[in-house]
Amino acid sequence: MSYGWQASAKGVAEARTAKADRSLSPYRNRRPDNTHLRPTQSGVSVFRTFLFSLAIALCACSKVPANASTNAAQASGGGQSRSGAPGSGAQAAAPQPAKPIPAQLPEVVARVNGEPVTKADFERALSTLEGRAGGPVPQEQRDQVFRRLLDQIVGYKLLTQETQTRKVDVPAGEIDARVKEIQGQFPSEAAFKEMLTARKTTIEQLRTDVKQDLAVQKMIDAEIAPKIVVKPEQLADFYAKNPDQFKQPERVRASHILIGVPRDADAAAKTQARAKADQILKDVKAGKDFATLAKQNSQDPGSAANGGDLGFFQQGQMVGPFNDAAFKLAPGTVSDIVETEFGFHIIKVIEKQPARTVSLDEVKPQLEQFLLQRNRQEQTDGFVNGLRSKGKIEILI
């Protein structure tokens, strides 16, 4: 289950739970696994989180619809889901043109309280950003993205300087554990080293980054923890003032069996696939267990192991023929063969839910987490802005 207000928190929540080797890809539609509802972790810095959010903005500039990676429930590996999910917010107003960035960066791009931000620092951050976005910064976005990135590097530099002033201690054991955790997220040592090379960094630099991240997070948590507690009245107030955000449209829970047909398949291959689908449908009508047949025959890797179960979805989240068939079926009934661009489907509707407004009690845990994250971001921004006002910042490009 997902709601409009969760979309704005999703980038931050996923950034805090994402594995180090996972590049953001808006080109791939997946069935949701509720990662946006998981509690956020505390071991990721504000700067690293920003890179993830900025990566999302970069992806929105691509030819893929900007809402392709929103929080709508979508079908899994068989590819039935649309790239643009319903319920997405309006496009943001175009930003003001940024000051041009020179084609060749100088060796020092900024100074923060006299400490240089080097070209190498900037390029490492840029490499991380582009890795998360899944490609290079579009040329038409270069000035804007580079300015925003540099601004965040400056903010992060202010934070690391403040940790030094406050003598925030990070035990070596915590650093070792975090580095080991990152390494464990790669299938092999070679893959881990390949990531380091791609991000223009080294294991020594990674340890330094980890130490800084942990120190910054410890400091921020100590600074803002008492200020971000979500009070019951805040939950009730948000719920009362945003009724449209808690409206859930009619939903269907369905399972399917997919006999896939490649896009370039010839007539003979299509005929063979259709014949297989017809035989499976006969087995279903003869009383054989649908879930067992799905596990044995479905070519949708995302749902076959679950007996074909796609979970709940709403109108418009599946390709047309699949969507129409699913919403016409009564619970417990099975469709005839449904052909889509992905092949031949047999659909069984498990349950239907009418449109409704979700109660505050139902969404309280998720809403509390959303507001907690919003409070955290507001307090962190205020803390960083306070450091900016006291510091001496020189932008040299």
Helices and strands as residue ranges (DSSP letters): H 4-17, G 35-37, H 46-60, E 108-112, E 115-118, H 119-133, G 139-141, H 142-165, H 172-183, H 189-198, H 203-224, G 225-227, H 232-241, G 243-246, E 247-248, E 251-260, H 267-285, H 290-297, G 304-306, E 309-314, H 320-328, E 338-340, E 343-353, E 356-357, H 360-390, E 393-395
